[in-house]
Amino acid sequence: MKNTLPNLSHIYIEKDAFGYSLTESILSKYRSSKMIEINNYKEIFNRSNQNFQLQKSSMKLILALKRPPYLYPVSSIVQEFDSPNGYYTTPVINCLYNCDYCFLQGMYPSGNMVLFVNENDFFENTIFEIQKRKNKKPLYLSISYNTDLMAMENIIPICRNWINFSKSVSDLLLEIRTKSGLFSSISDIPSNENTILSWTLSPEPISKKYESNAPPLKSRINSIRSAIKKGWKVRVCFDPIITVNDWQSLYSNFFSDIFKKIDPNQIYDVTIGVFRMNKEYFSRIKKTDINSDLYFSNYENDDGVLSLPKKYRDNVINLIRFELEKYLNKDKVHSWEV
């Protein structure tokens, strides 16, 4: 389990990003790092001829101010759970982990991380989006779509700040998705109805092969159990389902083991989905020297999204749903489908 950020040799700071509490928090913890003042984070992050994978092995941090827009409507690849008000936001760009199936490798030119320090602007724009809704359903907001915020929580208290913000905002449903084992970093915060803590779980052979640097399954399960005990809404994400050899037996045994360790009646809901990715991101990743077999399988292009052929995809989802409904009410099982 990782308790801190990597050893950051360089921290780039926009000149307008000084003075913010998140900036001060980082600078106080990394006094030995080389600080470089810049005008705009894109000078570093968007440079040409960068090597994403090489940079991931020695990540640098960029502190910046986020400019509008602050919230983005979710795409068809993101599960909205029947919400017409589905959005995501990006307090941080890029992730400590480097999972083979992650779209970030193709979305961004850089493997370095960007932390946007102007939190109040995010909060104010969230309230603005809530106020301008055209219906009465809550605003569903994923704050860790482009990163894993809980993995960094011991250094940067973003989850804590968003949770505290959500407590006082009506008509907001906040999702914090993670693979971290660091629930302890926010365990002192009382649970609230406006926040869902959402853990991605994979069978051990899948995790070891495709989820580079992510914590082991055991630590994630322990965090889930602790969060449930503290009264949090907990979502479990089996996404993506990776169809390795004998995947049916692998996942069937996996679910059996998981629900011996986690009471299914105490889970808010679960989500399932197969590997899918924006075609352009996929192409960019495949042009790099990535060795993952995920990028050398046969996929179907469905309106710009690459995934398993529909007939096979439907079979996978149906079988996984069948297995999960042995433990959970079917209304609690949500699946991604094109």
ChimeraX attribute file (.defattr): number of C-alpha atoms within 10 A of each C-alpha:
attribute: neighborCount
match mode: 1-to-1
recipient: residues
	/A:1	13
	/A:2	15
	/A:3	14
	/A:4	13
	/A:5	15
	/A:6	14
	/A:7	12
	/A:8	14
	/A:9	14
	/A:10	17
	/A:11	20
	/A:12	21
	/A:13	24
	/A:14	18
	/A:15	16
	/A:16	14
	/A:17	23
	/A:18	17
	/A:19	10
	/A:20	13
	/A:21	14
	/A:22	21
	/A:23	19
	/A:24	13
	/A:25	13
	/A:26	16
	/A:27	16
	/A:28	10
	/A:29	10
	/A:30	15
	/A:31	9
	/A:32	12
	/A:33	15
	/A:34	11
	/A:35	16
	/A:36	12
	/A:37	16
	/A:38	18
	/A:39	14
	/A:40	18
	/A:41	21
	/A:42	13
	/A:43	11
	/A:44	15
	/A:45	19
	/A:46	12
	/A:47	10
	/A:48	10
	/A:49	8
	/A:50	15
	/A:51	14
	/A:52	19
	/A:53	18
	/A:54	12
	/A:55	14
	/A:56	19
	/A:57	13
	/A:58	14
	/A:59	23
	/A:60	21
	/A:61	21
	/A:62	27
	/A:63	27
	/A:64	25
	/A:65	22
	/A:66	20
	/A:67	10
	/A:68	9
	/A:69	9
	/A:70	17
	/A:71	18
	/A:72	13
	/A:73	14
	/A:74	19
	/A:75	11
	/A:76	11
	/A:77	14
	/A:78	16
	/A:79	17
	/A:80	18
	/A:81	12
	/A:82	8
	/A:83	12
	/A:84	17
	/A:85	20
	/A:86	21
	/A:87	23
	/A:88	21
	/A:89	20
	/A:90	20
	/A:91	23
	/A:92	23
	/A:93	21
	/A:94	23
	/A:95	23
	/A:96	23
	/A:97	18
	/A:98	20
	/A:99	18
	/A:100	19
	/A:101	18
	/A:102	21
	/A:103	20
	/A:104	23
	/A:105	25
	/A:106	21
	/A:107	16
	/A:108	17
	/A:109	17
	/A:110	27
	/A:111	26
	/A:112	23
	/A:113	21
	/A:114	26
	/A:115	23
	/A:116	21
	/A:117	23
	/A:118	19
	/A:119	17
	/A:120	11
	/A:121	14
	/A:122	22
	/A:123	16
	/A:124	11
	/A:125	15
	/A:126	20
	/A:127	15
	/A:128	11
	/A:129	13
	/A:130	20
	/A:131	11
	/A:132	8
	/A:133	13
	/A:134	9
	/A:135	10
	/A:136	10
	/A:137	14
	/A:138	18
	/A:139	23
	/A:140	24
	/A:141	24
	/A:142	24
	/A:143	23
	/A:144	24
	/A:145	24
	/A:146	20
	/A:147	21
	/A:148	22
	/A:149	25
	/A:150	26
	/A:151	27
	/A:152	22
	/A:153	21
	/A:154	17
	/A:155	16
	/A:156	20
	/A:157	16
	/A:158	21
	/A:159	21
	/A:160	18
	/A:161	13
	/A:162	17
	/A:163	21
	/A:164	16
	/A:165	13
	/A:166	20
	/A:167	15
	/A:168	11
	/A:169	14
	/A:170	13
	/A:171	16
	/A:172	21
	/A:173	18
	/A:174	23
	/A:175	22
	/A:176	22
	/A:177	24
	/A:178	24
	/A:179	25
	/A:180	27
	/A:181	24
	/A:182	23
	/A:183	21
	/A:184	14
	/A:185	18
	/A:186	17
	/A:187	15
	/A:188	10
	/A:189	12
	/A:190	12
	/A:191	20
	/A:192	15
	/A:193	14
	/A:194	21
	/A:195	23
	/A:196	21
	/A:197	21
	/A:198	22
	/A:199	22
	/A:200	20
	/A:201	23
	/A:202	22
	/A:203	21
	/A:204	15
	/A:205	11
	/A:206	16
	/A:207	17
	/A:208	16
	/A:209	11
	/A:210	20
	/A:211	20
	/A:212	13
	/A:213	14
	/A:214	21
	/A:215	19
	/A:216	19
	/A:217	19
	/A:218	14
	/A:219	16
	/A:220	22
	/A:221	21
	/A:222	15
	/A:223	19
	/A:224	27
	/A:225	19
	/A:226	15
	/A:227	19
	/A:228	18
	/A:229	10
	/A:230	14
	/A:231	13
	/A:232	23
	/A:233	21
	/A:234	23
	/A:235	22
	/A:236	22
	/A:237	23
	/A:238	21
	/A:239	19
	/A:240	18
	/A:241	20
	/A:242	19
	/A:243	17
	/A:244	11
	/A:245	8
	/A:246	8
	/A:247	15
	/A:248	15
	/A:249	10
	/A:250	16
	/A:251	21
	/A:252	16
	/A:253	13
	/A:254	15
	/A:255	20
	/A:256	14
	/A:257	12
	/A:258	16
	/A:259	14
	/A:260	9
	/A:261	14
	/A:262	15
	/A:263	13
	/A:264	18
	/A:265	11
	/A:266	15
	/A:267	18
	/A:268	17
	/A:269	21
	/A:270	23
	/A:271	20
	/A:272	22
	/A:273	22
	/A:274	20
	/A:275	17
	/A:276	22
	/A:277	19
	/A:278	18
	/A:279	18
	/A:280	15
	/A:281	18
	/A:282	21
	/A:283	13
	/A:284	15
	/A:285	20
	/A:286	17
	/A:287	10
	/A:288	13
	/A:289	9
	/A:290	13
	/A:291	10
	/A:292	12
	/A:293	9
	/A:294	17
	/A:295	16
	/A:296	9
	/A:297	9
	/A:298	11
	/A:299	16
	/A:300	16
	/A:301	16
	/A:302	14
	/A:303	9
	/A:304	11
	/A:305	19
	/A:306	19
	/A:307	21
	/A:308	20
	/A:309	13
	/A:310	15
	/A:311	8
	/A:312	11
	/A:313	19
	/A:314	15
	/A:315	11
	/A:316	21
	/A:317	18
	/A:318	13
	/A:319	15
	/A:320	21
	/A:321	18
	/A:322	15
	/A:323	17
	/A:324	22
	/A:325	14
	/A:326	11
	/A:327	14
	/A:328	19
	/A:329	12
	/A:330	14
	/A:331	9
	/A:332	16
	/A:333	19
	/A:334	18
	/A:335	19
	/A:336	18
	/A:337	15
	/A:338	12
